[in-house]
Amino acid sequence: MPMEVRFPGGVAVEAIHAGMTIRTDQPVAAGGAGSAPSPFDLFLVSLSTCAGFYATQYMKARSLQA
């Protein structure tokens, strides 16, 4: 599925994928407006939620409790 990347201004970047817009910005101290997560913070969050999803599915499939 194609992805579109936009630069709405400042150091903000948006990626449009599967009908959803993912927005990033830099903290004020790094020259941004602090209006969205930084790309690196979003990367860490995506890794964490991906691991959490698969861990949950693994536990469900084996009837394990958290």
N, C-alpha and C positions, 0 to 999 in steps of 0.2 A: 504494500500500500504506500503510495507516495506521501512525502512529508514536505510541507512548505515552511520555510524559515523566513521570518520578518524581523526587521529592525525598526521598532516604533519610535525610537529616539533615545538620546542619552546612551547608556550602555545596556539598556534592556534588550532582550532578545525573546522572540516568541516562536514556538514551533507549533504548527497546526498539523495534527495527525488524527485520523479516524474521526473527524468532526469535532475534535476537542482542541482547545488552545492551551498550551503549556507556556506560561510566562516566566521569565527569569529576569533578575536585576542584580546589581551589586549593592552591597551595603553603602551607606552614606560615606563612611570612612574610606571606601575604595572608589569613590567618584560616582556612585549610583544614587538612586532615590530611595533605596531600601523598600521598594514597593512589592517585591516578590522574592522568593528564595534565590540565592545565588546558584549558578549552575552546579557548583561543587556540592552545595548543600542538597540540591535536588538529586544529584547522583547518589549521595549517601542514603537519602530517604528511599530512593528507588531500589537500591540493593537491599536495604532492610526490609522493605515491604515484600519484595520478591522472596527473600529467604523465609520470612514469616508465613507467607502463603503456602509455600511448599512444605514447611515444617508442619503446619496445621493439617494439610492434606495427608501427609505421611501418618500423623497421629490418628486422624479420623479413620483412615483405611485399616489401621491396626487396633481400633477401639481403645486407644490410649487416652488417658486424662492428662491435661496440662498441669 
